[in-house]
C-alpha cells in the first residue's frame, strides 16, 4: 500500500466513524502520520528492501556464500576424529529471503555442516536482523547435517573447529545479506513430492532385542519406526518464469558422497548444486526429522541421482500458490540434562560393541569415548538450559524449526496435528541439543539414547517440543491477517 492510499483509507475511516473534527486538526494528524511513514520507509530502504517491486507484490532473493576448509580440519560425524583429503562440490551457507505483499520478510538459511550451537547462530541471526531488517523471530538457520564437513560441535571424541565454526556464522550473515539485496518480484510454485528409496528407518530391531546402530544387519528382524518419504518443493520464479530460488526438504541422515574420502556437502548438497545450472537459480536443501533414519543400501552417486530426479518430478508438477503473508515466531523453551545411570549406560554400550564390532581395539575405543562423555555430563545432571522452537509461515505452507536430531515419528506427529495442511520440519535449526527420541524410542534403547554429548535430554523432551511447535503453528494460523501483517 502506498503512502497516499494509506492516508486516503484513514480519511475514509474517519468519515465512516462519524469523526467531524475540523480540517485543520485532521491535517495536523495526517502530517504527523506522513512523517512517521516516511521515516519507516527510509529505514526499510536502508535495510536493503528491493526497490524494483511494486507495493503488493511477493518478492524473493537467494544467494550462497562458500565456506573455506582444508585438509587439516577434523571432520564431524564419526565417533573419533578423522580428516579428509580434498573436496567435492562446495560447502556453503545458502539463504533465501521472502518478502510478502505487505513488506514483511522471512529468511531461511541452510549450512553444509553437521550441526551448530546457538552461541554462533544467535549472533548470526541478530546480525542479519540489523543488516536486512528481517526480524530475529523470522530467521531460521538449519544445518544440513552433512557428515563430511569440518566439525562445528564438540561431540564424541573431538572438539569443534573453532575458527571454521565462527566462519559458518559469518557466511550465514553474508548469504542472507546478499539474498536480501537480490529481492525481486516472484511467484511461488509448490508441490509435495516423494522419494521413498533414499533412506529408511535405521533403528532396526535385532534378534536379541538390541537396536541396530552399526555393523552387519544379518540378524535384523524389523524396523522400529516410520520413514517419511515426503519431499516438498517451493519454487520462486521471477516474472520471466526463471527460477530465483528453489527449496526442498527430505528426512534422511546426510551421509554419502560421490567420491570417497573427501569433504562434501553430502548427497543432498551435491544434488542441490548440480540442479542449479539446469534451473538457473539457487537451490537450498533443508534437513527434515531424520534422527531415526539412514540410507543403508545405496551409494552416494545413486542417492544424488534419485534426489535430483525427485526434485525435478515435483517441480514439474508444481502449481502456483498465493503467498499473502510470511511470518515467523520463536519460543525459548527449557530443557535439561537427564539423570542417568552410568553403569546401565556402560553395560548397553559394551554389550552392543561385543555383539557387533569384531575388532577389540575399535570396540574399546568406542566404549571409552562414551565413558568420557558421561564423565563430562555427570556433574551437569539436572542442569537446565534454553533452546529454540520456531515456526514460519509462507502463505498456506508452514515450516517448523527444531534444534535436534529429531526422531521421524515426532516430525510426523507435528505434520498430522498442524492446522496447516502443508507443514514440514527443519531439524537442527537455530541450535543443537543432541538426539531427541520419542518416549518409545527411549524405552527401546540404542545408540541414539545412550547418554553422551550426542544424547542428553530426558524422555518426554520430544513430546514437549512437538506441543510447543503446535502451539506456535496455531498462533500463526489463527491470527487475523491484519495482526500478522503488522508485525
MIROBA-509884 format. One line per 3 residues: number of its first residue (from 1); their letters; for each residue x, y, z of C-alpha. Coordinates in steps of 0.5 Angstrom, whole numbers. Layout:
<sites>
NUM	a	X Y Z  ...
</sites>
This chain:
<sites>
1	xxx	0 0 0  3 7 -2  3 13 3
4	xxx	-3 16 -1  -7 10 -1  -6 9 7
7	xxx	-8 17 8  -14 16 4  -16 10 7
10	xxx	-15 14 14  -19 19 12  -25 15 10
13	xxx	-25 11 16  -25 18 20  -31 20 16
16	xxx	-35 13 17  -34 13 24  -37 20 24
19	xxx	-31 24 26  -33 31 25  -27 34 28
22	xxx	-24 41 24  -20 40 17  -14 43 21
25	xxx	-14 38 26  -14 33 21  -9 36 17
28	xxx	-4 36 23  -5 29 25  -4 27 17
31	xxx	2 31 17  5 27 23  3 21 20
34	xxx	6 22 14  13 24 17  13 17 21
37	xxx	11 13 15  17 17 11  21 15 17
40	xxx	19 8 17  20 8 9  27 11 10
43	xxx	29 5 15  26 0 10  30 3 5
46	xxx	37 3 9  35 -5 11  36 -7 3
49	xxx	29 -7 1  29 -8 -6  26 -2 -10
52	xxx	24 -6 -16  18 -9 -14  11 -5 -13
55	xxx	7 -5 -7  3 -11 -6  8 -16 -10
58	xxx	11 -22 -7  19 -22 -7  25 -26 -6
61	xxx	32 -27 -7  37 -32 -6  45 -33 -5
64	xxx	50 -37 -3  57 -36 1  62 -41 0
67	xxx	66 -44 7  73 -45 6  76 -51 9
70	xxx	83 -55 8  85 -62 10  88 -60 17
73	xxx	81 -60 20  78 -65 24  71 -68 20
76	xxx	65 -68 24  60 -74 24  64 -80 27
79	xxx	66 -83 34  73 -81 33  77 -75 30
82	xxx	79 -76 23  81 -72 17  79 -72 9
85	xxx	84 -70 3  81 -66 -2  73 -64 -3
88	xxx	68 -65 -8  63 -59 -9  62 -53 -5
91	xxx	61 -53 3  56 -47 3  51 -42 7
94	xxx	45 -41 3  40 -36 4  33 -34 1
97	xxx	29 -28 4  22 -28 2  18 -21 3
100	xxx	10 -21 3  6 -16 -1  6 -12 6
103	xxx	13 -12 6  14 -17 12  20 -21 11
106	xxx	23 -28 13  30 -31 12  31 -38 11
109	xxx	39 -41 11  42 -47 11  49 -49 12
112	xxx	53 -55 10  56 -57 17  54 -63 22
115	xxx	50 -58 27  52 -51 30  50 -49 37
118	xxx	46 -43 39  52 -38 41  54 -38 34
121	xxx	47 -38 31  44 -33 35  50 -28 34
124	xxx	49 -29 26  41 -28 27  42 -21 30
127	xxx	47 -19 25  42 -21 20  37 -17 23
130	xxx	41 -11 24  43 -11 16  37 -13 13
133	xxx	31 -11 17  29 -19 18  26 -19 25
136	xxx	30 -24 29  24 -29 30  23 -29 22
139	xxx	30 -32 21  31 -40 21  38 -43 21
142	xxx	39 -50 19  45 -55 19  44 -60 13
145	xxx	48 -65 18  53 -67 13  58 -72 16
148	xxx	63 -70 11  65 -63 13  69 -60 19
151	xxx	66 -61 26  62 -55 28  61 -58 35
154	xxx	64 -62 41  61 -69 41  64 -76 42
157	xxx	72 -76 41  73 -69 38  72 -61 39
160	xxx	69 -56 35  74 -53 30  73 -46 33
163	xxx	75 -42 27  71 -46 22  65 -45 26
166	xxx	66 -38 27  67 -37 20  60 -41 19
169	xxx	56 -36 23  60 -30 18  58 -34 12
172	xxx	51 -35 14  50 -27 15  54 -26 8
175	xxx	49 -30 5  43 -27 8  45 -20 6
178	xxx	47 -22 -1  40 -25 -2  36 -19 1
181	xxx	40 -15 -4  37 -19 -9  30 -19 -7
184	xxx	26 -19 -14  18 -20 -16  17 -27 -16
187	xxx	11 -32 -16  11 -38 -12  10 -45 -14
190	xxx	9 -51 -9  9 -59 -10  9 -64 -5
193	xxx	14 -69 -8  16 -76 -5  23 -80 -5
196	xxx	22 -87 -1  28 -90 -3  33 -86 -1
199	xxx	33 -88 7  29 -92 12  28 -93 19
202	xxx	35 -95 21  33 -97 28  32 -104 27
205	xxx	30 -109 32  35 -115 32  34 -122 34
208	xxx	37 -121 41  33 -115 43  38 -110 41
211	xxx	37 -104 37  42 -103 31  47 -98 30
214	xxx	53 -100 26  56 -107 24  52 -113 20
217	xxx	45 -113 19  44 -120 19  40 -121 25
220	xxx	35 -116 23  28 -117 25  24 -111 23
223	xxx	24 -103 23  22 -100 30  19 -93 27
226	xxx	17 -90 21  20 -87 15  18 -80 12
229	xxx	18 -80 4  15 -73 3  20 -68 -1
232	xxx	16 -61 -1  19 -57 -6  18 -49 -6
235	xxx	20 -45 -13  20 -38 -13  20 -36 -20
238	xxx	22 -29 -23  17 -25 -27  20 -28 -34
241	xxx	19 -35 -31  26 -37 -29  28 -39 -22
244	xxx	31 -35 -17  30 -40 -11  28 -47 -10
247	xxx	28 -50 -3  27 -58 -2  26 -62 5
250	xxx	27 -69 6  29 -73 12  35 -78 12
253	xxx	42 -77 15  46 -74 10  52 -79 10
256	xxx	54 -81 3  59 -77 -2  60 -78 -10
259	xxx	68 -79 -9  71 -83 -3  75 -80 3
262	xxx	73 -72 1  70 -66 4  63 -66 1
265	xxx	56 -62 3  54 -70 2  49 -73 -3
268	xxx	43 -68 -1  48 -62 -2  51 -65 -9
271	xxx	44 -66 -11  42 -58 -10  49 -56 -13
274	xxx	48 -60 -19  41 -57 -20  43 -50 -20
277	xxx	46 -50 -27  40 -53 -30  35 -49 -26
280	xxx	39 -42 -27  37 -41 -19  40 -42 -12
283	xxx	38 -49 -9  37 -50 -2  36 -57 2
286	xxx	33 -57 9  34 -63 13  28 -66 16
289	xxx	27 -70 22  32 -76 21  34 -77 28
292	xxx	32 -85 27  33 -85 19  39 -87 15
295	xxx	41 -90 8  43 -97 9  43 -99 2
298	xxx	45 -94 -4  52 -91 -5  53 -83 -6
301	xxx	52 -82 -13  46 -86 -14  43 -82 -8
304	xxx	45 -76 -11  41 -78 -18  35 -80 -14
307	xxx	34 -74 -10  35 -70 -16  30 -73 -20
310	xxx	25 -73 -14  26 -65 -14  25 -65 -22
313	xxx	19 -69 -22  16 -65 -16  18 -58 -20
316	xxx	15 -61 -26  8 -62 -22  8 -55 -18
319	xxx	3 -50 -18  3 -43 -17  1 -42 -10
322	xxx	-1 -35 -7  3 -32 -1  -1 -26 2
325	xxx	3 -27 9  10 -29 11  11 -29 19
328	xxx	16 -32 24  15 -34 31  20 -37 36
331	xxx	20 -39 43  25 -40 48  24 -47 52
334	xxx	27 -50 58  31 -57 57  35 -60 62
337	xxx	41 -66 62  38 -72 64  39 -76 71
340	xxx	43 -82 68  45 -89 71  53 -89 69
343	xxx	53 -97 70  47 -98 66  49 -94 60
346	xxx	56 -97 60  53 -104 60  49 -102 54
349	xxx	55 -99 50  59 -105 52  54 -111 50
352	xxx	53 -108 43  60 -107 42  61 -114 44
355	xxx	56 -116 39  57 -112 33  64 -110 33
358	xxx	69 -115 31  76 -111 32  77 -111 40
361	xxx	81 -104 39  75 -101 36  70 -103 41
364	xxx	74 -101 47  76 -94 43  68 -93 43
367	xxx	67 -95 50  72 -91 52  69 -85 48
370	xxx	62 -86 51  65 -86 58  69 -80 57
373	xxx	63 -76 55  59 -79 61  64 -76 66
376	xxx	63 -70 63  56 -70 64  56 -73 71
379	xxx	56 -66 74  51 -63 70  45 -68 72
382	xxx	39 -64 72  42 -57 69  37 -53 65
385	xxx	39 -49 59  35 -45 54  34 -47 47
388	xxx	29 -45 41  23 -48 38  21 -44 32
391	xxx	15 -44 26  15 -40 20  9 -39 15
394	xxx	10 -38 8  3 -37 5  -1 -43 7
397	xxx	5 -47 8  9 -48 14  16 -50 17
400	xxx	18 -52 24  25 -51 26  27 -56 32
403	xxx	34 -56 35  35 -63 35  37 -70 31
406	xxx	29 -71 32  26 -77 31  22 -78 25
409	xxx	16 -80 29  16 -74 32  16 -70 26
412	xxx	10 -74 23  6 -72 29  7 -65 28
415	xxx	5 -65 21  -1 -69 23  -3 -64 28
418	xxx	-1 -58 25  -7 -53 23  -3 -52 16
421	xxx	-5 -58 11  3 -57 9  7 -57 15
424	xxx	15 -59 14  20 -60 20  27 -57 19
427	xxx	31 -60 24  38 -58 27  35 -51 27
430	xxx	38 -45 31  41 -49 36  44 -56 38
433	xxx	41 -61 43  43 -68 41  38 -73 39
436	xxx	31 -73 41  27 -79 41  20 -80 43
439	xxx	19 -84 49  18 -91 46  25 -90 43
442	xxx	28 -88 50  25 -95 52  28 -99 46
445	xxx	35 -96 47  40 -96 42  46 -91 40
448	xxx	41 -85 40  39 -86 47  46 -88 50
451	xxx	48 -82 55  53 -77 52  54 -70 49
454	xxx	50 -73 43  44 -75 47  43 -72 54
457	xxx	36 -69 55  31 -74 59  25 -78 56
460	xxx	19 -73 54  23 -68 51  21 -69 44
463	xxx	14 -69 46  15 -63 49  18 -60 43
466	xxx	12 -62 39  7 -59 43  11 -52 43
469	xxx	11 -53 36  4 -54 35  2 -48 40
472	xxx	7 -44 35  3 -46 29  -4 -45 32
475	xxx	-2 -38 33  1 -37 26  -5 -40 23
478	xxx	-11 -37 28  -8 -29 28  -12 -25 24
481	xxx	-9 -22 17  -8 -15 20  -5 -17 26
484	xxx	0 -22 22  2 -16 17  3 -11 22
487	x	9 -15 25
</sites>
